[in-house]
Amino acid sequence: MAHIVTYNTATREGWLQQLSDVITDPEELLRFLSLENHPELRAGIEARRLFALRVPRAFAARMKKGDANDPLLRQVITLQDEFFEAPGYSVDPLEEQSAAVPGLLHKYHNRALLLVKGGCAVNCRYCFRRHFPYHDNPGNKESWKNALNYLNQHSELDELIFSGGDPLMAKDHELDWLITEVEKIPHLQRLRIHSRLPVVIPDRITDELCQRLARSRLQIVLVTHINHENEIDSDVKNSMQKLKNVGVTLLNQSVLLKGINDNCNALVNLSNALFSSGILPYYLHVLDKVQGASHFMIDDNEARHIIRKMLETTSGYLVPKLTREIGGQPSKTPLDLNIIL
């Protein structure tokens, strides 16, 4: 019998109920999707030892039962490919494991990145931080205070990025405290929040969170992480509308993933679904070379071909910037669209 659960979404704790109703056993996920006898997926079960499987049931419910190639499933399911140690891949592809202070990365001149929380609602198998030492970067008030001291001392910073893990794993009262402290730093003008939670569990966008963002002196930008149009349902659209209603700017970044969104039609459909939800496509990242994820890689020239086709097919403002992040560089690196023969 299928697992059916009713969440009390009328309360501010509704999202926490969904967050706790999580699948962590690959075999359970396969049974949930009627794929328990699929040979390729069964062969990958032990990859959970490399990187834990974590999928909220609310997100798994959007996957098509019986479809081993469902684009949401392919982002989160353990595969035997993860055991392949690919040349040129590393556990720290962006050279992030030396923080300015614990929990704070200052990679770019005018902006710093605060690892608010180390956990995520869902573990994506291509995650460039799948090997990150979160135990050395605890998401608590003590580490936040150390980061705030650093931010106060660096007047070149005008933007702070909340990241993780996922920063919206923090509860509303924690975010209220943290945002209040950030607002006291006069040279900070913008707060950018990078989160997958509004997509995985749309009820995370509570009225309390929206009210807090609405009264901030900071300009608020939320960057969602959506890779396929099937991730966007009516609940996601409603959560995005709540944010737009309080003046939050909505952008999206995606990762180009083999077998999931590596063609023009999939990306155009994604851009259309994003824009209809009030979200502007922002970045399309080529895969960061993190060990365990090489099976998602798309060749640079193929990526360029896809973007060129998008430019020929849809409006320019719906075409995300194709980019790569290189550790130690002062910015993201755009990929020139000239095809190398």
C-alpha positions in Angstrom: 0.0 0.0 0.0 1.3 3.5 -0.9 2.4 5.7 2.0 -0.1 8.4 2.5 0.4 11.2 5.0 -1.5 14.4 5.7 0.5 17.4 6.9 -0.9 20.3 8.9 0.3 23.0 6.6 -1.9 25.6 8.3 0.7 25.8 11.1 4.2 27.3 10.9 5.5 23.8 11.8 4.0 22.2 8.7 7.2 22.3 6.7 9.1 20.7 9.6 6.7 17.7 9.5 7.5 17.3 5.8 11.2 17.7 6.5 11.1 14.9 9.0 9.1 12.5 6.7 12.2 11.6 4.7 13.4 8.5 2.8 17.0 7.6 3.6 17.0 4.0 2.3 17.5 3.6 -1.5 15.5 0.4 -1.4 12.5 2.2 0.3 12.6 4.9 -2.4 12.7 2.2 -5.2 9.7 0.5 -3.6 7.9 3.8 -3.2 8.3 4.3 -7.0 7.6 0.6 -8.0 11.2 0.2 -9.2 12.4 -2.3 -6.6 13.3 -4.8 -9.3 15.2 -2.4 -11.6 18.7 -3.9 -12.0 20.6 -0.7 -12.6 19.1 1.1 -9.7 19.4 -1.8 -7.3 23.1 -2.1 -8.3 23.7 1.4 -6.9 22.2 1.0 -3.5 25.6 0.8 -1.7 26.6 4.3 -3.0 24.7 5.6 0.0 28.0 4.8 1.9 29.7 7.5 -0.2 27.0 10.2 0.3 23.8 9.6 2.2 20.5 9.4 0.4 17.9 11.9 1.7 14.6 12.5 -0.1 11.5 14.0 1.5 8.4 12.1 0.6 6.8 15.3 -0.5 9.4 15.6 -3.2 9.4 11.9 -4.1 5.6 12.2 -4.7 6.4 14.3 -7.8 8.3 11.5 -9.4 6.6 9.2 -11.9 6.2 5.7 -10.6 7.7 3.0 -12.7 9.9 5.4 -14.6 13.6 4.7 -13.9 14.5 7.8 -16.0 12.3 10.3 -14.1 14.4 13.5 -14.1 13.7 14.1 -10.4 14.6 10.6 -9.4 17.9 10.7 -11.4 19.0 13.7 -9.4 18.8 12.0 -6.1 19.1 8.2 -6.6 22.3 6.4 -5.6 24.1 4.8 -8.6 27.1 2.5 -9.0 28.7 5.2 -11.2 29.5 7.1 -8.0 32.3 4.6 -7.1 34.3 5.6 -10.3 37.2 7.8 -9.3 37.4 10.1 -12.3 40.7 11.8 -13.2 40.6 15.5 -12.6 37.8 15.3 -10.1 38.3 16.1 -6.4 36.5 16.3 -3.1 37.0 20.1 -3.1 36.5 21.2 -6.7 36.0 24.9 -5.9 38.8 25.1 -3.3 36.4 26.1 -0.6 37.6 24.1 2.4 39.8 27.0 3.7 37.3 29.4 5.1 37.9 33.1 6.0 36.5 32.2 9.4 34.6 28.9 10.1 31.4 29.0 8.1 32.2 32.1 6.0 33.7 32.1 2.5 35.1 35.3 1.0 35.8 34.2 -2.6 34.7 37.3 -4.5 35.6 41.0 -3.8 32.2 42.5 -2.9 30.3 39.5 -1.5 30.8 36.8 1.1 29.0 33.5 1.6 27.8 32.4 5.0 27.2 28.6 5.4 24.1 29.1 7.6 23.3 25.4 8.0 25.1 22.3 6.9 22.1 20.1 6.2 19.8 20.0 3.2 16.2 18.9 2.7 17.3 16.7 -0.2 20.8 15.3 -1.1 21.4 15.9 -4.8 24.0 13.4 -6.1 25.9 16.0 -8.2 26.4 18.3 -5.2 29.7 20.1 -5.3 29.8 20.1 -1.5 29.0 16.4 -1.0 32.4 16.1 0.7 32.5 19.4 2.5 33.6 19.3 6.1 30.4 20.8 7.7 31.5 19.5 11.1 34.3 22.2 10.9 31.8 24.9 9.9 28.9 24.6 12.4 25.7 26.5 11.7 25.0 28.0 15.1 25.1 31.4 16.8 28.7 31.1 17.9 30.0 30.6 14.4 27.5 33.2 13.0 28.9 35.8 15.5 32.5 35.1 14.4 31.3 35.6 10.8 29.5 38.8 11.6 32.7 40.2 13.2 34.5 39.5 9.9 31.8 41.1 7.9 31.9 44.2 10.0 35.6 44.6 9.4 35.4 44.3 5.6 33.8 47.4 4.2 34.3 46.3 0.6 31.5 43.8 1.1 28.0 45.1 0.0 26.3 41.7 -0.4 26.0 38.7 1.8 24.9 35.3 0.5 23.1 32.8 2.8 24.1 29.3 1.6 24.8 25.9 3.1 23.8 23.1 3.0 20.6 25.0 2.8 20.1 28.2 4.7 16.4 27.8 5.0 17.0 24.7 7.1 17.3 27.4 9.8 14.0 28.0 11.6 12.2 31.4 11.3 13.3 32.6 14.7 17.0 31.8 13.9 16.8 33.6 10.6 15.1 36.6 12.3 18.1 36.8 14.7 20.6 36.5 12.0 19.0 38.9 9.5 18.7 41.5 12.3 22.4 41.2 13.1 23.3 41.5 9.3 21.1 44.6 9.0 23.3 46.3 11.6 26.3 46.2 9.3 26.0 49.5 7.4 28.0 48.6 4.2 25.8 45.5 3.5 23.1 46.4 1.1 21.8 43.1 -0.3 21.0 39.7 1.1 21.0 36.8 -1.3 19.5 33.5 -0.2 20.4 30.3 -2.2 18.0 27.6 -1.4 16.4 24.4 -2.7 13.9 24.1 0.1 11.2 26.3 -1.5 11.1 23.7 -4.3 11.5 20.5 -2.3 9.1 21.6 0.4 7.2 24.8 -0.7 5.6 25.2 2.7 9.0 26.3 3.9 7.9 29.8 2.7 5.9 30.6 5.8 4.0 33.8 6.4 6.4 34.6 9.2 9.4 34.3 6.9 7.8 36.5 4.3 6.9 39.2 6.9 10.5 39.2 8.1 11.9 39.6 4.6 9.3 42.3 3.8 10.5 44.6 6.7 14.2 44.2 6.1 16.2 47.3 5.0 18.2 45.0 2.8 17.4 44.2 -0.8 16.4 40.5 -0.8 17.2 38.1 -3.6 16.2 34.4 -3.5 18.0 32.1 -5.9 16.2 28.9 -6.3 17.9 25.7 -7.6 15.6 24.0 -10.1 16.9 21.8 -12.9 13.8 20.5 -14.5 10.3 21.7 -15.2 8.7 18.7 -13.4 10.0 20.1 -10.1 7.6 23.1 -10.4 4.0 22.4 -9.3 1.2 24.6 -8.1 2.6 24.6 -4.5 5.9 25.9 -5.7 4.2 28.6 -7.8 2.2 29.6 -4.7 5.3 29.9 -2.6 7.1 32.0 -5.2 4.1 34.3 -5.4 4.2 34.9 -1.6 7.8 36.0 -2.0 7.1 38.2 -4.9 4.2 39.8 -3.0 6.8 41.1 -0.4 9.2 42.4 -3.0 11.8 39.5 -3.1 13.7 39.3 -6.4 13.5 35.7 -7.7 16.3 34.1 -9.8 17.2 30.5 -10.6 20.4 28.6 -11.1 20.5 25.2 -12.7 23.2 22.6 -13.3 23.5 21.0 -16.8 23.1 17.3 -16.0 23.5 14.3 -18.4 20.2 12.4 -18.8 18.2 15.1 -17.0 18.2 18.4 -18.8 20.9 18.1 -21.4 18.9 19.2 -24.4 17.3 22.4 -25.7 13.7 21.4 -25.3 14.1 20.5 -21.6 15.9 23.8 -20.8 13.4 25.9 -22.8 10.5 24.1 -21.0 12.3 24.8 -17.7 12.8 28.5 -18.5 9.1 28.9 -19.5 8.0 27.1 -16.2 10.3 29.3 -14.2 9.1 32.6 -15.8 5.5 31.6 -15.4 6.3 31.2 -11.7 7.8 34.7 -11.5 11.5 33.4 -11.5 14.1 34.7 -14.0 16.6 32.1 -15.3 20.0 33.3 -14.1 22.8 30.7 -14.4 23.3 27.4 -16.1 26.3 25.8 -14.5 28.4 23.2 -16.1 29.1 20.4 -13.6 31.7 21.1 -10.9 34.2 18.3 -11.0 33.4 16.7 -7.6 34.4 13.2 -7.1 31.5 10.8 -7.4 29.5 12.8 -9.9 31.4 12.4 -13.2 28.5 10.5 -14.8 26.5 13.8 -14.9 29.1 15.6 -17.0 28.3 17.2 -20.3 31.1 18.2 -22.7 31.6 22.0 -23.0 31.0 22.0 -26.7 27.8 20.1 -26.3 26.8 22.7 -23.6 27.5 25.5 -26.1 25.5 23.9 -28.8 22.5 23.6 -26.4 22.7 27.3 -25.4 23.0 28.4 -29.1 19.9 26.3 -29.9 18.1 28.0 -27.0 19.0 31.4 -28.3 17.5 30.4 -31.7 14.4 29.0 -30.0 13.3 31.3 -27.2 13.5 34.9 -25.9 16.9 36.1 -24.8 15.8 36.9 -21.3 14.8 33.2 -20.8 18.3 31.9 -21.7 20.5 31.5 -18.6 24.2 32.4 -18.6 26.3 29.3 -19.3 29.1 29.4 -16.7 31.7 27.5 -14.8 33.0 28.2 -11.3 36.8 27.7 -11.0 38.4 27.6 -7.6 40.6 30.7 -6.9 39.1 32.8 -9.7 37.7 36.2 -8.8 34.3 35.5 -10.4 32.3 32.9 -12.3 33.8 32.1 -15.7 31.3 32.5 -18.6 31.7 29.9 -21.3 32.3 31.5 -24.7 29.7 30.3 -27.1 32.1 29.8 -30.0 32.3 26.1 -30.7 35.7 24.5 -30.6 36.1 22.1 -33.5 
